[in-house]
Amino acid sequence: MNIEALRELCLGLPGVTEDIKWGADLCFLVGEKMFCVTSIDPPHSVSFKVTDEEFDEMVTRPTIVPAPYMARNKWVNVQEWSGLTDVEWETYVKLSYSLVKAKLPKKIQKEIDAIV
């Protein structure tokens, strides 16, 4: 995985937009809510939301830490691309998207689901 592959993965999901926040962070959003954030400049780290159970397991890995400011919401920060396999990257980014989308109002969820 690299930043371009991450962009392709995130932007391939229905209703996703990207934005630069805080001057140096590339944020991917669904329904205007962030589900994945990466630093624009190297060294890249990536943060995303996971389930409670996955959070507890993931933060025991050497290159994954609780995401600053967002750990209470079960976000992790992967500090090296090699911290996850390509399959894990795809799985966890899509999971984060689903978790965030599920918290959106039903009307917005239906609008996103209608996107082909």
N, CA, C and O atoms as a GROMACS GRO file, in nm:
protein
  464
    1MET      N    1   0.086  -0.118   0.000
    1MET     CA    2   0.000   0.000   0.000
    1MET      C    3   0.090   0.123   0.000
    1MET      O    4   0.198   0.124   0.058
    2ASN      N    5   0.041   0.227  -0.067
    2ASN     CA    6   0.106   0.358  -0.065
    2ASN      C    7  -0.004   0.463  -0.073
    2ASN      O    8  -0.122   0.428  -0.080
    3ILE      N    9   0.032   0.589  -0.072
    3ILE     CA   10  -0.069   0.694  -0.065
    3ILE      C   11  -0.160   0.696  -0.188
    3ILE      O   12  -0.279   0.723  -0.176
    4GLU      N   13  -0.105   0.668  -0.305
    4GLU     CA   14  -0.189   0.666  -0.425
    4GLU      C   15  -0.286   0.548  -0.424
    4GLU      O   16  -0.402   0.564  -0.462
    5ALA      N   17  -0.240   0.433  -0.380
    5ALA     CA   18  -0.328   0.316  -0.370
    5ALA      C   19  -0.437   0.342  -0.265
    5ALA      O   20  -0.551   0.300  -0.283
    6LEU      N   21  -0.401   0.408  -0.155
    6LEU     CA   22  -0.499   0.442  -0.052
    6LEU      C   23  -0.604   0.537  -0.109
    6LEU      O   24  -0.724   0.519  -0.084
    7ARG      N   25  -0.560   0.637  -0.183
    7ARG     CA   26  -0.655   0.730  -0.247
    7ARG      C   27  -0.750   0.655  -0.340
    7ARG      O   28  -0.871   0.678  -0.338
    8GLU      N   29  -0.695   0.568  -0.420
    8GLU     CA   30  -0.777   0.492  -0.514
    8GLU      C   31  -0.880   0.406  -0.440
    8GLU      O   32  -0.997   0.399  -0.480
    9LEU      N   33  -0.836   0.340  -0.334
    9LEU     CA   34  -0.925   0.257  -0.254
    9LEU      C   35  -1.038   0.341  -0.194
    9LEU      O   36  -1.155   0.307  -0.208
   10CYS      N   37  -1.002   0.450  -0.128
   10CYS     CA   38  -1.102   0.533  -0.060
   10CYS      C   39  -1.198   0.597  -0.159
   10CYS      O   40  -1.319   0.595  -0.139
   11LEU      N   41  -1.144   0.655  -0.267
   11LEU     CA   42  -1.229   0.725  -0.363
   11LEU      C   43  -1.314   0.629  -0.446
   11LEU      O   44  -1.408   0.672  -0.513
   12GLY      N   45  -1.283   0.501  -0.441
   12GLY     CA   46  -1.363   0.401  -0.509
   12GLY      C   47  -1.488   0.361  -0.433
   12GLY      O   48  -1.573   0.289  -0.486
   13LEU      N   49  -1.501   0.407  -0.310
   13LEU     CA   50  -1.618   0.376  -0.229
   13LEU      C   51  -1.728   0.479  -0.256
   13LEU      O   52  -1.697   0.596  -0.279
   14PRO      N   53  -1.855   0.439  -0.253
   14PRO     CA   54  -1.965   0.530  -0.286
   14PRO      C   55  -1.972   0.653  -0.195
   14PRO      O   56  -1.964   0.642  -0.073
   15GLY      N   57  -1.987   0.769  -0.258
   15GLY     CA   58  -2.010   0.893  -0.183
   15GLY      C   59  -1.890   0.951  -0.112
   15GLY      O   60  -1.905   1.040  -0.028
   16VAL      N   61  -1.769   0.904  -0.144
   16VAL     CA   62  -1.650   0.951  -0.073
   16VAL      C   63  -1.596   1.078  -0.139
   16VAL      O   64  -1.590   1.090  -0.261
   17THR      N   65  -1.558   1.172  -0.053
   17THR     CA   66  -1.491   1.293  -0.097
   17THR      C   67  -1.358   1.301  -0.023
   17THR      O   68  -1.337   1.234   0.077
   18GLU      N   69  -1.269   1.386  -0.075
   18GLU     CA   70  -1.142   1.407  -0.005
   18GLU      C   71  -1.124   1.554   0.021
   18GLU      O   72  -1.178   1.639  -0.050
   19ASP      N   73  -1.048   1.584   0.124
   19ASP     CA   74  -1.025   1.722   0.165
   19ASP      C   75  -0.891   1.730   0.236
   19ASP      O   76  -0.846   1.632   0.297
   20ILE      N   77  -0.828   1.844   0.229
   20ILE     CA   78  -0.706   1.870   0.305
   20ILE      C   79  -0.747   1.945   0.431
   20ILE      O   80  -0.809   2.051   0.423
   21LYS      N   81  -0.712   1.892   0.546
   21LYS     CA   82  -0.743   1.958   0.673
   21LYS      C   83  -0.614   1.979   0.750
   21LYS      O   84  -0.517   1.906   0.733
   22TRP      N   85  -0.616   2.077   0.833
   22TRP     CA   86  -0.504   2.108   0.921
   22TRP      C   87  -0.374   2.131   0.844
   22TRP      O   88  -0.265   2.115   0.898
   23GLY      N   89  -0.387   2.169   0.717
   23GLY     CA   90  -0.272   2.206   0.636
   23GLY      C   91  -0.191   2.093   0.576
   23GLY      O   92  -0.124   2.114   0.475
   24ALA      N   93  -0.196   1.974   0.634
   24ALA     CA   94  -0.108   1.867   0.584
   24ALA      C   95  -0.168   1.728   0.595
   24ALA      O   96  -0.096   1.628   0.585
   25ASP      N   97  -0.299   1.720   0.615
   25ASP     CA   98  -0.362   1.588   0.628
   25ASP      C   99  -0.467   1.569   0.519
   25ASP      O  100  -0.556   1.652   0.501
   26LEU      N  101  -0.454   1.459   0.447
   26LEU     CA  102  -0.549   1.423   0.344
   26LEU      C  103  -0.658   1.340   0.411
   26LEU      O  104  -0.632   1.231   0.463
   27CYS      N  105  -0.780   1.391   0.408
   27CYS     CA  106  -0.892   1.327   0.478
   27CYS      C  107  -0.991   1.273   0.377
   27CYS      O  108  -1.025   1.340   0.279
   28PHE      N  109  -1.038   1.153   0.401
   28PHE     CA  110  -1.142   1.092   0.319
   28PHE      C  111  -1.269   1.090   0.402
   28PHE      O  112  -1.270   1.049   0.518
   29LEU      N  113  -1.377   1.136   0.339
   29LEU     CA  114  -1.502   1.155   0.411
   29LEU      C  115  -1.618   1.085   0.341
   29LEU      O  116  -1.620   1.073   0.219
   30VAL      N  117  -1.714   1.041   0.420
   30VAL     CA  118  -1.840   0.991   0.368
   30VAL      C  119  -1.948   1.069   0.443
   30VAL      O  120  -1.950   1.072   0.566
   31GLY      N  121  -2.038   1.133   0.368
   31GLY     CA  122  -2.139   1.216   0.432
   31GLY      C  123  -2.079   1.326   0.517
   31GLY      O  124  -2.134   1.362   0.621
   32GLU      N  125  -1.966   1.378   0.474
   32GLU     CA  126  -1.893   1.485   0.541
   32GLU      C  127  -1.832   1.444   0.675
   32GLU      O  128  -1.791   1.529   0.755
   33LYS      N  129  -1.825   1.314   0.700
   33LYS     CA  130  -1.761   1.262   0.821
   33LYS      C  131  -1.636   1.184   0.782
   33LYS      O  132  -1.639   1.102   0.690
   34MET      N  133  -1.526   1.210   0.851
   34MET     CA  134  -1.400   1.143   0.821
   34MET      C  135  -1.405   0.995   0.856
   34MET      O  136  -1.460   0.954   0.958
   35PHE      N  137  -1.346   0.914   0.767
   35PHE     CA  138  -1.330   0.772   0.798
   35PHE      C  139  -1.186   0.727   0.780
   35PHE      O  140  -1.150   0.618   0.824
   36CYS      N  141  -1.101   0.810   0.717
   36CYS     CA  142  -0.960   0.776   0.697
   36CYS      C  143  -0.882   0.905   0.678
   36CYS      O  144  -0.925   0.996   0.607
   37VAL      N  145  -0.767   0.912   0.744
   37VAL     CA  146  -0.682   1.031   0.737
   37VAL      C  147  -0.538   0.988   0.722
   37VAL      O  148  -0.492   0.896   0.790
   38THR      N  149  -0.466   1.055   0.631
   38THR     CA  150  -0.323   1.028   0.616
   38THR      C  151  -0.247   1.158   0.604
   38THR      O  152  -0.301   1.258   0.557
   39SER      N  153  -0.123   1.157   0.645
   39SER     CA  154  -0.038   1.274   0.629
   39SER      C  155   0.000   1.284   0.481
   39SER      O  156   0.027   1.183   0.417
   40ILE      N  157   0.003   1.404   0.430
   40ILE     CA  158   0.039   1.425   0.289
   40ILE      C  159   0.188   1.403   0.268
   40ILE      O  160   0.230   1.343   0.169
   41ASP      N  161   0.266   1.451   0.360
   41ASP     CA  162   0.412   1.442   0.348
   41ASP      C  163   0.466   1.319   0.421
   41ASP      O  164   0.415   1.281   0.526
   42PRO      N  165   0.570   1.258   0.364
   42PRO     CA  166   0.634   1.145   0.433
   42PRO      C  167   0.696   1.189   0.565
   42PRO      O  168   0.729   1.307   0.578
   43PRO      N  169   0.712   1.104   0.661
   43PRO     CA  170   0.664   0.966   0.659
   43PRO      C  171   0.513   0.962   0.679
   43PRO      O  172   0.459   1.028   0.768
   44HIS      N  173   0.445   0.886   0.597
   44HIS     CA  174   0.300   0.878   0.602
   44HIS      C  175   0.257   0.790   0.718
   44HIS      O  176   0.315   0.685   0.745
   45SER      N  177   0.154   0.835   0.786
   45SER     CA  178   0.084   0.749   0.881
   45SER      C  179  -0.063   0.761   0.846
   45SER      O  180  -0.106   0.862   0.790
   46VAL      N  181  -0.138   0.658   0.877
   46VAL     CA  182  -0.279   0.654   0.838
   46VAL      C  183  -0.363   0.621   0.961
   46VAL      O  184  -0.331   0.529   1.037
   47SER      N  185  -0.471   0.696   0.979
   47SER     CA  186  -0.563   0.670   1.089
   47SER      C  187  -0.700   0.635   1.035
   47SER      O  188  -0.745   0.689   0.934
   48PHE      N  189  -0.767   0.543   1.104
   48PHE     CA  190  -0.903   0.504   1.067
   48PHE      C  191  -0.971   0.441   1.186
   48PHE      O  192  -0.907   0.404   1.285
   49LYS      N  193  -1.103   0.429   1.176
   49LYS     CA  194  -1.186   0.374   1.283
   49LYS      C  195  -1.194   0.222   1.272
   49LYS      O  196  -1.197   0.168   1.162
   50VAL      N  197  -1.197   0.155   1.387
   50VAL     CA  198  -1.215   0.010   1.393
   50VAL      C  199  -1.317  -0.022   1.502
   50VAL      O  200  -1.359   0.066   1.576
   51THR      N  201  -1.355  -0.148   1.513
   51THR     CA  202  -1.447  -0.189   1.620
   51THR      C  203  -1.371  -0.192   1.753
   51THR      O  204  -1.248  -0.188   1.756
   52ASP      N  205  -1.445  -0.198   1.861
   52ASP     CA  206  -1.383  -0.204   1.994
   52ASP      C  207  -1.287  -0.322   2.006
   52ASP      O  208  -1.176  -0.307   2.057
   53GLU      N  209  -1.330  -0.439   1.959
   53GLU     CA  210  -1.248  -0.558   1.971
   53GLU      C  211  -1.121  -0.546   1.886
   53GLU      O  212  -1.012  -0.581   1.931
   54GLU      N  213  -1.136  -0.496   1.765
   54GLU     CA  214  -1.020  -0.481   1.677
   54GLU      C  215  -0.923  -0.377   1.732
   54GLU      O  216  -0.801  -0.391   1.717
   55PHE      N  217  -0.975  -0.273   1.794
   55PHE     CA  218  -0.890  -0.170   1.852
   55PHE      C  219  -0.795  -0.234   1.953
   55PHE      O  220  -0.674  -0.212   1.949
   56ASP      N  221  -0.851  -0.312   2.044
   56ASP     CA  222  -0.769  -0.374   2.149
   56ASP      C  223  -0.662  -0.465   2.091
   56ASP      O  224  -0.550  -0.469   2.142
   57GLU      N  225  -0.694  -0.537   1.984
   57GLU     CA  226  -0.597  -0.626   1.921
   57GLU      C  227  -0.493  -0.548   1.840
   57GLU      O  228  -0.374  -0.578   1.847
   58MET      N  229  -0.539  -0.450   1.765
   58MET     CA  230  -0.448  -0.380   1.673
   58MET      C  231  -0.341  -0.298   1.744
   58MET      O  232  -0.227  -0.292   1.698
   59VAL      N  233  -0.376  -0.236   1.855
   59VAL     CA  234  -0.277  -0.152   1.923
   59VAL      C  235  -0.167  -0.232   1.992
   59VAL      O  236  -0.074  -0.174   2.048
   60THR      N  237  -0.177  -0.365   1.988
   60THR     CA  238  -0.068  -0.447   2.039
   60THR      C  239   0.039  -0.471   1.932
   60THR      O  240   0.148  -0.518   1.964
   61ARG      N  241   0.008  -0.438   1.807
   61ARG     CA  242   0.106  -0.455   1.699
   61ARG      C  243   0.212  -0.345   1.707
   61ARG      O  244   0.182  -0.233   1.751
   62PRO      N  245   0.333  -0.375   1.666
   62PRO     CA  246   0.444  -0.281   1.684
   62PRO      C  247   0.430  -0.149   1.608
   62PRO      O  248   0.480  -0.047   1.657
   63THR      N  249   0.365  -0.146   1.492
   63THR     CA  250   0.359  -0.022   1.414
   63THR      C  251   0.221   0.045   1.419
   63THR      O  252   0.192   0.133   1.338
   64ILE      N  253   0.137   0.002   1.514
   64ILE     CA  254   0.002   0.059   1.525
   64ILE      C  255  -0.018   0.110   1.667
   64ILE      O  256   0.009   0.040   1.765
   65VAL      N  257  -0.066   0.234   1.677
   65VAL     CA  258  -0.089   0.297   1.807
   65VAL      C  259  -0.230   0.357   1.808
   65VAL      O  260  -0.290   0.376   1.702
   66PRO      N  261  -0.282   0.386   1.927
   66PRO     CA  262  -0.409   0.459   1.932
   66PRO      C  263  -0.391   0.594   1.860
   66PRO      O  264  -0.290   0.662   1.880
   67ALA      N  265  -0.488   0.632   1.779
   67ALA     CA  266  -0.477   0.756   1.704
   67ALA      C  267  -0.486   0.876   1.798
   67ALA      O  268  -0.578   0.884   1.880
   68PRO      N  269  -0.392   0.969   1.786
   68PRO     CA  270  -0.398   1.088   1.871
   68PRO      C  271  -0.532   1.160   1.855
   68PRO      O  272  -0.583   1.176   1.744
   69TYR      N  273  -0.589   1.201   1.966
   69TYR     CA  274  -0.715   1.275   1.974
   69TYR      C  275  -0.838   1.192   1.940
   69TYR      O  276  -0.950   1.235   1.970
   70MET      N  277  -0.821   1.075   1.878
   70MET     CA  278  -0.938   0.997   1.833
   70MET      C  279  -0.942   0.856   1.893
   70MET      O  280  -1.032   0.779   1.860
   71ALA      N  281  -0.849   0.822   1.979
   71ALA     CA  282  -0.846   0.688   2.037
   71ALA      C  283  -0.973   0.657   2.115
   71ALA      O  284  -1.020   0.543   2.116
   72ARG      N  285  -1.030   0.756   2.180
   72ARG     CA  286  -1.152   0.732   2.257
   72ARG      C  287  -1.268   0.690   2.167
   72ARG      O  288  -1.365   0.630   2.213
   73ASN      N  289  -1.257   0.722   2.037
   73ASN     CA  290  -1.358   0.681   1.939
   73ASN      C  291  -1.316   0.556   1.862
   73ASN      O  292  -1.373   0.523   1.759
   74LYS      N  293  -1.213   0.488   1.915
   74LYS     CA  294  -1.162   0.362   1.857
   74LYS      C  295  -1.100   0.382   1.718
   74LYS      O  296  -1.128   0.306   1.626
   75TRP      N  297  -1.019   0.483   1.706
   75TRP     CA  298  -0.939   0.505   1.586
   75TRP      C  299  -0.797   0.459   1.615
   75TRP      O  300  -0.744   0.482   1.724
   76VAL      N  301  -0.735   0.396   1.517
   76VAL     CA  302  -0.595   0.354   1.528
   76VAL      C  303  -0.512   0.434   1.428
   76VAL      O  304  -0.564   0.489   1.331
   77ASN      N  305  -0.382   0.439   1.454
   77ASN     CA  306  -0.288   0.507   1.365
   77ASN      C  307  -0.181   0.405   1.324
   77ASN      O  308  -0.104   0.356   1.407
   78VAL      N  309  -0.178   0.376   1.194
   78VAL     CA  310  -0.078   0.284   1.139
   78VAL      C  311   0.041   0.370   1.098
   78VAL      O  312   0.029   0.455   1.009
   79GLN      N  313   0.155   0.348   1.161
   79GLN     CA  314   0.269   0.437   1.143
   79GLN      C  315   0.360   0.399   1.027
   79GLN      O  316   0.446   0.477   0.988
   80GLU      N  317   0.341   0.280   0.972
   80GLU     CA  318   0.420   0.236   0.855
   80GLU      C  319   0.329   0.158   0.762
   80GLU      O  320   0.245   0.080   0.807
   81TRP      N  321   0.346   0.180   0.630
   81TRP     CA  322   0.266   0.108   0.532
   81TRP      C  323   0.276  -0.043   0.552
   81TRP      O  324   0.178  -0.115   0.533
   82SER      N  325   0.393  -0.090   0.592
   82SER     CA  326   0.414  -0.233   0.608
   82SER      C  327   0.345  -0.289   0.733
   82SER      O  328   0.349  -0.409   0.758
   83GLY      N  329   0.283  -0.202   0.812
   83GLY     CA  330   0.214  -0.246   0.933
   83GLY      C  331   0.093  -0.332   0.907
   83GLY      O  332   0.046  -0.404   0.995
   84LEU      N  333   0.041  -0.326   0.783
   84LEU     CA  334  -0.072  -0.409   0.743
   84LEU      C  335  -0.044  -0.468   0.606
   84LEU      O  336   0.030  -0.410   0.526
   85THR      N  337  -0.101  -0.582   0.579
   85THR     CA  338  -0.092  -0.639   0.444
   85THR      C  339  -0.189  -0.563   0.354
   85THR      O  340  -0.275  -0.490   0.403
   86ASP      N  341  -0.176  -0.579   0.223
   86ASP     CA  342  -0.268  -0.513   0.130
   86ASP      C  343  -0.412  -0.556   0.157
   86ASP      O  344  -0.504  -0.475   0.150
   87VAL      N  345  -0.432  -0.683   0.187
   87VAL     CA  346  -0.568  -0.732   0.217
   87VAL      C  347  -0.620  -0.666   0.345
   87VAL      O  348  -0.736  -0.626   0.350
   88GLU      N  349  -0.535  -0.654   0.446
   88GLU     CA  350  -0.577  -0.588   0.571
   88GLU      C  351  -0.609  -0.441   0.546
   88GLU      O  352  -0.708  -0.390   0.599
   89TRP      N  353  -0.527  -0.373   0.467
   89TRP     CA  354  -0.556  -0.232   0.435
   89TRP      C  355  -0.696  -0.220   0.377
   89TRP      O  356  -0.775  -0.137   0.422
   90GLU      N  357  -0.726  -0.301   0.278
   90GLU     CA  358  -0.856  -0.294   0.212
   90GLU      C  359  -0.968  -0.326   0.312
   90GLU      O  360  -1.070  -0.257   0.315
   91THR      N  361  -0.948  -0.430   0.391
   91THR     CA  362  -1.049  -0.470   0.489
   91THR      C  363  -1.076  -0.359   0.591
   91THR      O  364  -1.192  -0.325   0.616
   92TYR      N  365  -0.971  -0.303   0.649
   92TYR     CA  366  -0.989  -0.204   0.755
   92TYR      C  367  -1.038  -0.069   0.704
   92TYR      O  368  -1.115  -0.003   0.773
   93VAL      N  369  -0.994  -0.028   0.587
   93VAL     CA  370  -1.044   0.099   0.532
   93VAL      C  371  -1.193   0.086   0.500
   93VAL      O  372  -1.271   0.177   0.528
   94LYS      N  373  -1.231  -0.026   0.441
   94LYS     CA  374  -1.373  -0.047   0.410
   94LYS      C  375  -1.456  -0.060   0.538
   94LYS      O  376  -1.570  -0.014   0.544
   95LEU      N  377  -1.400  -0.123   0.640
   95LEU     CA  378  -1.469  -0.133   0.768
   95LEU      C  379  -1.490   0.006   0.828
   95LEU      O  380  -1.599   0.038   0.875
   96SER      N  381  -1.386   0.089   0.827
   96SER     CA  382  -1.396   0.224   0.880
   96SER      C  383  -1.505   0.302   0.806
   96SER      O  384  -1.587   0.369   0.869
   97TYR      N  385  -1.505   0.292   0.674
   97TYR     CA  386  -1.608   0.355   0.592
   97TYR      C  387  -1.747   0.310   0.638
   97TYR      O  388  -1.835   0.393   0.659
   98SER      N  389  -1.765   0.180   0.654
   98SER     CA  390  -1.895   0.125   0.695
   98SER      C  391  -1.937   0.171   0.834
   98SER      O  392  -2.053   0.204   0.857
   99LEU      N  393  -1.841   0.173   0.927
   99LEU     CA  394  -1.872   0.216   1.064
   99LEU      C  395  -1.916   0.362   1.068
   99LEU      O  396  -2.011   0.397   1.137
  100VAL      N  397  -1.846   0.447   0.994
  100VAL     CA  398  -1.879   0.590   0.992
  100VAL      C  399  -2.011   0.612   0.917
  100VAL      O  400  -2.096   0.688   0.963
  101LYS      N  401  -2.027   0.546   0.804
  101LYS     CA  402  -2.151   0.560   0.726
  101LYS      C  403  -2.272   0.518   0.807
  101LYS      O  404  -2.378   0.580   0.798
  102ALA      N  405  -2.259   0.413   0.887
  102ALA     CA  406  -2.370   0.362   0.968
  102ALA      C  407  -2.419   0.463   1.071
  102ALA      O  408  -2.532   0.453   1.118
  103LYS      N  409  -2.336   0.558   1.107
  103LYS     CA  410  -2.373   0.661   1.206
  103LYS      C  411  -2.438   0.783   1.141
  103LYS      O  412  -2.487   0.872   1.211
  104LEU      N  413  -2.439   0.788   1.008
  104LEU     CA  414  -2.500   0.900   0.938
  104LEU      C  415  -2.653   0.889   0.945
  104LEU      O  416  -2.707   0.781   0.966
  105PRO      N  417  -2.722   1.002   0.927
  105PRO     CA  418  -2.868   0.996   0.921
  105PRO      C  419  -2.914   0.901   0.809
  105PRO      O  420  -2.850   0.891   0.705
  106LYS      N  421  -3.025   0.832   0.831
  106LYS     CA  422  -3.076   0.733   0.735
  106LYS      C  423  -3.096   0.793   0.597
  106LYS      O  424  -3.070   0.726   0.496
  107LYS      N  425  -3.140   0.916   0.589
  107LYS     CA  426  -3.163   0.982   0.459
  107LYS      C  427  -3.032   0.992   0.380
  107LYS      O  428  -3.030   0.964   0.260
  108ILE      N  429  -2.925   1.031   0.448
  108ILE     CA  430  -2.795   1.044   0.381
  108ILE      C  431  -2.743   0.906   0.342
  108ILE      O  432  -2.685   0.889   0.235
  109GLN      N  433  -2.763   0.806   0.429
  109GLN     CA  434  -2.721   0.669   0.395
  109GLN      C  435  -2.791   0.621   0.268
  109GLN      O  436  -2.728   0.560   0.181
  110LYS      N  437  -2.920   0.648   0.256
  110LYS     CA  438  -2.996   0.607   0.137
  110LYS      C  439  -2.943   0.679   0.012
  110LYS      O  440  -2.934   0.618  -0.095
  111GLU      N  441  -2.909   0.807   0.025
  111GLU     CA  442  -2.856   0.882  -0.089
  111GLU      C  443  -2.722   0.822  -0.134
  111GLU      O  444  -2.696   0.810  -0.253
  112ILE      N  445  -2.639   0.784  -0.038
  112ILE     CA  446  -2.510   0.724  -0.070
  112ILE      C  447  -2.531   0.587  -0.134
  112ILE      O  448  -2.464   0.552  -0.232
  113ASP      N  449  -2.623   0.510  -0.080
  113ASP     CA  450  -2.652   0.377  -0.135
  113ASP      C  451  -2.705   0.385  -0.279
  113ASP      O  452  -2.689   0.291  -0.356
  114ALA      N  453  -2.768   0.497  -0.314
  114ALA     CA  454  -2.823   0.514  -0.450
  114ALA      C  455  -2.715   0.546  -0.552
  114ALA      O  456  -2.741   0.541  -0.673
  115ILE      N  457  -2.595   0.581  -0.507
  115ILE     CA  458  -2.484   0.613  -0.598
  115ILE      C  459  -2.435   0.485  -0.662
  115ILE      O  460  -2.405   0.387  -0.594
  116VAL      N  461  -2.427   0.487  -0.793
  116VAL     CA  462  -2.381   0.367  -0.865
  116VAL      C  463  -2.237   0.383  -0.907
  116VAL      O  464  -2.181   0.292  -0.968
   0.00000   0.00000   0.00000
